[in-house]
Amino acid sequence: MDTVLLDPPLVALDKDAPVPYAGEICAFKIHGQEAPFEAVVLNRTSGEGVLRARGHVDCELQKEYTFVIQAYDCGAGANGAGWKKSHKAVVHIQVDDVNEFAPVFRESVYHATLTEAKIYDSILQVEAWDQDCSPQYSQICNYEIATPDTPFAIDRNGNIRNTERLSYDKQQHYKIMVTAYDCGQKRAADSVPVHIDVKPVCKPGWQGWNKRVDYEPGTGSKQLFPKMHLETCGGPLSSVRVMVELQTSHIGKGCDRETYSEKSLQKLCGAASGSTDLLPAPSVATNWTASLLTDSGRDSDLIFRFDGRQAANVPDRVVPQNLTDQFTIATWMKHGPSPGLRAEKETLLCNSDKTEMNRHHYSLYVHNCRLVFLLRRDFTQMDTFRPAEFHWKLDQICDKEWHYYVINVEFPTVTLFVDGMTYEPYLVTDDWPIHPSQIDVQLTVGACWQGGEVTTPRFTQYFRGSLSGLTIRPGKIETQKVISCLQACKEGLDINSLESLGKGIKFHFNPAQSVLVMEGEDLESVNMALTKVSYINSRQFPTPGLRKLHISTTVQCFGEDTCISIPDIKAVVMVLPPSEPRITITGVERLVQLADDFTTPAGVVLFKDIRIISTVTKTDADFTAAHRLGVLEVMHNLDYCDVLVIGEELNPEEESLEIHHSSLIGKHLDATNSTSGISVYGVDSMLHYEQAIRQVRYRNWRPAGLLERKFRLSCSELNGRYTSNEFNLEVSVVHSSEAVEHVNHMVAQPQYMRPVHHPLMVHTLNSNHNSGTPPAATVVIVMCIAALVVIVVLGIYRIHTTNQDGSKSDEDGGKEAEMDWDDSTLTITVNPMENIDAAQKEDEAREEELEEEEDEDEDELAGENSSADSEDSGEEEETEAHNIKGKLEWDHHTTLQY
């Protein structure tokens, strides 16, 4: 506003009133400072005036003004001459404020830090100001937190405090918006952000570690804690002890081990031969385990579960008849405490009388968490007590974990190995020998057979637990090295770069490398050493899944046993699934052999050109952005290849499948055969398996009634975890008498034979020729003769090549024969005494009928048989010879004579 409200009002009086001019007020004049005001006369007679601002007046620039004002009359006349002025009056003006400015914060952003679990009176103070000049509008009367639902509050002075105890684990950072109001209730135009960080209470413990570590198969050793360090809150330490434990009890039989069959593993570890697998995979030949409960869903690791109701009688043909004074019993066992206070015996293995009596000759059983081995020797001339029962009391027997048990018997000494560690029996009891008798014995797994002294023979003393790989080997005991190899874990903890650990670090692994203990006096050295701890899995195809990690720490201070407590940490190693290999077997699927070939000592080589390869499918991100699948050939081992007979089993009196022992020398391979086929087993390379399979031969001493034999080849890796395709081979037999008859017939009329390269569909035709043989039958006869000629030629070739291959097969089993051809003429000498003219006349008549039929069906057959276009029989014979030339290998001096 521009009008000044004066108190008292602006009025000037002149005593000359009411005289015109002399008694009137004509003007007011301001003296002094250059005040932005002016005085205006409102009424000359009454002398009233008003004081107004000449321009903008701003309180923020000047709050008060003081100046002098005088009044002037109008003088003596209209011209204003002789005017007079009044005395001076002092005017004080105070500019009233208007709330035109909003509060403004002095900082654009505020930061504060507080410790968790603590209540603060003031975390920090924010401050705002206002440009208005008056106390009413320039003062900040209130602050407010604009962010809803925060654990903070603010007072009138801008002090921020927390309203509850904050947790670092729950939230580490808060951002709130704060605004301000002046006393005129004008709000700040812009709220200010306040950042509050919550820091944890200094808790001793490990920091900088990940709860999950992914492991890619085939990558070797991977660090588990590359950035982990121990926070001790500044306390002086004298030593630190850290124990890292890898928990793998849920993987396979306690950890990731090779899952090959027991025979293959023993061959791989160099165990003595002659062991008998008492718990093999159920099959036609090993059907006594078919009724047992199996748990084979773990990476093809064959496990048998016994719940107190299952047992199996091992056939007599499998049981070793004479254990001798030295033998070995080995098994994997997982067993827990037996129910009841006085638990019964739980039998793993028992050899007892089959009938009449109930004598136990030898057995292995668990009784009240004690492992007992019973061995009753036969009666000899020495009628004395002998060691008969050997007792071991171990925690491993009832801890519900997998352990590998090996009992080495060197009578009268018996030694137990558990997971490679040696244990002597704590108790050995003697007993009388068993008197000899003619009673048969029965070997049983999972219980003991009671065949005598009861009305009904039955199983007793059932086992409750899990078994795998139960074997018995007579005549030899197992060495410590082989036992360690058979139960070795393929995964564990490792240390990268032992040289970088430092001199002050001590470390120790358990035998399975699942537990690592590290000790040191310097905290930094311990932190550095722990970053070197890694996980390694040496299997090419490891078992995927989680492995748990548990880390416990003990800290000692100077003069104290323990000063601070370090919480244990738990993490996991995730082993990712490996790329699954695809094993492929390729080769010739059909063989044609003369019957005489099967009677030779060398027999017939079945899989001469067999090839075994393995491929994996991978995603390669280097090709395109969208990723493209790539198939890569990989090399890995196999553990068995089976050659099975399709159809009737082999008759041992007439035929056999054989493989020379020399083919297995220098390889980790062995072979077994039966009437159903032959099996090559052992952990070895695909190349060695190829070389061995190429030496499998089939012999038949009486091939007269044999027309064909079919075989099937399949291979496996990791005990059936990865299997190949089923490669089928068909062997056709050509008998010598048939070959001679058809060769003679072919030689008599060579000029009339036409090669047939493709099967033709023969239609019924009306022929005008008077012939004893129908035209359709004539075509069939000619085609059959041509096919037999080809088969005979192949058979003759096989006779020749078999004689050559017999001397080279052991040296060149893995090489493929090259196909050669001699330019010399194939000569066939005919018996001159045979009546050729009669045969020629008969075939001329047949040839005329055949040519007429071909003329009628020429258009129909033109698209089906390209080689039938030529009418020149000489050219057709040359074509046939050329086709055979590309497929067969001939000696440079081959001559057939009859």
SULGIDA-V938110 format. One line per field, one symbol per residue. ss: DSSP state (H for helix, E for strand, - for the rest). psi: psi as a letter, one per 20 degrees, with the letter a starting at -180 (. if undefined). A space follows every 50 residues. Layout:
BEGIN
ss->???
psi->???
END
This chain:
BEGIN
ss->--EE------E-------------EEEEEEE-----EEEEEEE----EEE EEE----------EEEEEEEEEE-----------E---EEEEEE------ ---EE---EEEEEEE--------EE--EE-----HHHH-EEEEEE----- -EEE----EEEE----------EEEEEEEEEE----E----EEEEEEEE- ----EEE----EEEE-----EEE-----EEE-------EEEEEEEEE--- -----------HHHHHHH------EEE---------HHH---EE------ ---EEEE----EEE-----------EEEEEEEEEEE---------EEEEE EEE--E---EEEEEEEE--EEEEEE--E-------EEEEEEEE-HHHHEE EEEEEEEEEE--EEEEEE--EEE---EEEEE--E------EEEEE--EEE -E-----EEE---EEEEEEEEEEE-----HHHHHHH----EEEEE--HHH H----EEEE-----EEEEEE--HHHHHHHH--EEEEE-------EEEEEE EEEEEE------------EEEEEEE------EEEEE---EEEEEHHHHH- ---EE-----EEEEEEEEEE-------EEEEEE---EEEEEEEEEE---- ----EEEEE-HHHH-----EEEEE--EEEEEEEEEHHHHHHHH--EEEEE --HHH--EEEEEEEEEE----EEE--EEEEEEEE-HHHHHHHHHHHHH-H HH----------------------HHHHHHHHHHHHHHHHHHHHHHHHHH HHHHHHHH------------------EEE------HHHHHHHHHHHHHHH HHHHHH-HHHHH---HHH----HHHHHHHHHHHHH---------EEE-
psi->qippoqorroppqpiiqkpqghjqphqqppqbqmqlrqppphohgijqrq pqpibppphhgphqqprqqqqpajaiahijqkqqqarpppppppopqpmi qqqpqhqhqqqqprqqkqpqhogrpqpqrpiqhqhgiiqoiqqqohpqlq lqrqahjjpprqirpqphhgpiqqpqpprqpaijkpqphpqpqppoppqq popprpqkqqipppppqjjcppphmhjqqppjkjqpqhqppppppookhi oclhaorpkrrgggghghjkqqrjqpoimrppaghmiijhiqpqmjjnlk ooppppkjiqrpppqhihpphohaiprppqqppoqrqqqqgnqrqopgpp orphrgrlpogqqprpolkpppppooqqpahomrqqphppppoqhhhkjk qpqoppopompjpppppokiqppqpippqrrqrppqrjpqqppqpiappo irjqhoqrqrlqqobqqqkoqpoqiqqqrhggghghjpqjqaqrppmhhj hqhjppqpqrhikippppqqhpghhgghhhiiprqqoiqhmrpqaqpqpp pqpppprpjqgqgqpoqqqprqpooqprppqopppqapipqoqqhhhiiq hhappgmhkqporpqqpqpoiigrhipqpqpppqprrqiqppoqppbqrq ohihrqpqpphhiipjqlqrqqqaiiaqpprqorrhghgghghijpqpqo imjgjpgqppqppqrqplljgpqrroopppoqppqgghggghgghhhhmh iipppohqpqopqpqoqipnqhpqgghgggggggggghggggggggghgg hghghhiihhhlhjqppqorpqirpopopqoiiqnhgghggghgghhggh hghhhhkghhihihnhijhpiohghhhhgghgghhihqpqqilpppp.
END
